[in-house]
Amino acid sequence: MMPVARAAFDVDEVRAAFPILSRTVRGRPLVYLDNAATTQKPASVIASIVQYYTELNANVHRGVHELSERATDAYEAAREGVKAFFNAADHHEIVFTRNATEGINLVAHAFARPRLKPGDEVLISAMEHHSNIVPWQLACAATGAKLVVAPITDEGELDLDAFDRLIGRRTMLAAVTHMSNALGTITPAEDIVRIAHAKGVPVLLDGSQAAYHMRVDVQAIGADFYVATGHKLYGPTGIGVLYGRSELLEEMDPFLGGGDMIASVTFERSTWNELPYKFEAGTPHIAGAIGLHAALNFIESIGLDRIADHERMLLEYGTALLEGIPGVRIIGSARRKGSILSFVMDGIHPHDIGTIVDREGVAIRTGHHCAQPVMERFGVPATARASLAMYNTTAELDALGAALGHVREVFG
Ligand SMILES: Cc1ncc(COP(=O)(O)O)c(C=O)c1O
């Protein structure tokens, strides 16, 4: 059979879909390389939110009137869109949250806390975002359980043998990132799940970074829980996704109590609504879900495989470019890596790097990236981070390179 050629990826066409990319910053064209913090929004996402508030605005699930029904349909269609995007088996397994952080806290409260006993363990990795550390610390502190941390290698890869060894009789849950925001490492999600499941341990994967760079199939991975956050998926802020396997979500008590999550309420006792509403207390972020749906449709219209190819090319280009600048050291050189370039420059604080390149319209992030233990692991207080998305170009990486040249000049 003839191989099917992928349609060419036209980055200019992609860029034209994002209104903000045509603005200037400090008198220069915006070079936005802070995508791991949040991505920009295509016009279709912005339009979907405007359209919702202009034509459909009503509360969901409760009304019998036309607008409420239509808003409910749009909100539930968004759930179907998320289900398809992550290939979940059932839309009941998709819970809308505020962000990835809330998804992890939901699992920590509603799944882990009631099950953790003194001496039990929660296993994470040494490259987690604070969002996948602190909820477990709180859960451990409340229950007498222990947080165990699987080490990472000098390249920034998860030490899978150590991960395997650290899963013991007392391990109640493993919670690991699918892609590190500080290093770019893509972790071997299928292996993590296979190893943990062989010992009867459920797995939560933090897909905040992975989900907008690569196709994620929660059934193929076998994850028990998977979290993602809308604003990194080219969607709005304030909307996130928790995928949970039905059996586990069914067993769990609610996280937050209030309207919409109940079947019945008396002063003596309440009963819970069916999945996923049991976990969606109060009026949800309807516009956010609709905007996220538009964002997922936009991603699919470009194609995750083509996005991944483009970003791989950018990562290779950017890596070579940074390696060619004297005194620059890249932190994180995993074999499987997403389009994140974390780096330090000899004798120059990352904040100074960020401030100087900003004067040239180049937006990068500097600091610990909400991953202080990663900084400690690599013996640096902070890094500068250029993180790339589907609309970035090699010319923008050249602009970063030139700006870093100026940083070098300023610091002699
Ligand atoms: C790996 C990772 N996990 C979790 C989060 C938290 O995402 P949010 O703040 O949207 O909940 C982030 C955000 O930077 C992240 O990069």
The ligand as an SDF file (V2000), in Angstrom:
LIG
                    3D

 16 16  0  0  0  0  0  0  0  0999 V2000
    3.1540   19.4670   34.6890 C   0  0  0  0  0  0  0  0  0  0  0  0
    2.1280   20.4080   35.2300 C   0  0  0  0  0  0  0  0  0  0  0  0
    1.2530   19.9600   36.1270 N   0  0  0  0  0  0  0  0  0  0  0  0
    0.2930   20.7440   36.6240 C   0  0  0  0  0  0  0  0  0  0  0  0
    0.1820   22.0570   36.2510 C   0  0  0  0  0  0  0  0  0  0  0  0
   -0.8930   22.8940   36.8400 C   0  0  0  0  0  0  0  0  0  0  0  0
   -1.7620   23.3850   35.8850 O   0  0  0  0  0  0  0  0  0  0  0  0
   -2.9320   24.3520   36.3450 P   0  0  0  0  0  0  0  0  0  0  0  0
   -2.2550   25.5070   37.0510 O   0  0  0  0  0  0  0  0  0  0  0  0
   -3.6040   24.7880   35.1010 O   0  0  0  0  0  0  0  0  0  0  0  0
   -3.7820   23.5800   37.2690 O   0  0  0  0  0  0  0  0  0  0  0  0
    1.0880   22.5870   35.3400 C   0  0  0  0  0  0  0  0  0  0  0  0
    1.0400   24.0140   34.9630 C   0  0  0  0  0  0  0  0  0  0  0  0
    2.0420   24.6380   34.6970 O   0  0  0  0  0  0  0  0  0  0  0  0
    2.0860   21.7370   34.8110 C   0  0  0  0  0  0  0  0  0  0  0  0
    2.9690   22.1810   33.9070 O   0  0  0  0  0  0  0  0  0  0  0  0
  1  2  1  0
  2  3  1  0
  2 15  2  0
  3  4  2  0
  4  5  1  0
  5  6  1  0
  5 12  2  0
  6  7  1  0
  7  8  1  0
  8  9  2  0
  8 10  1  0
  8 11  1  0
 12 13  1  0
 12 15  1  0
 13 14  2  0
 15 16  1  0
M  END
$$$$
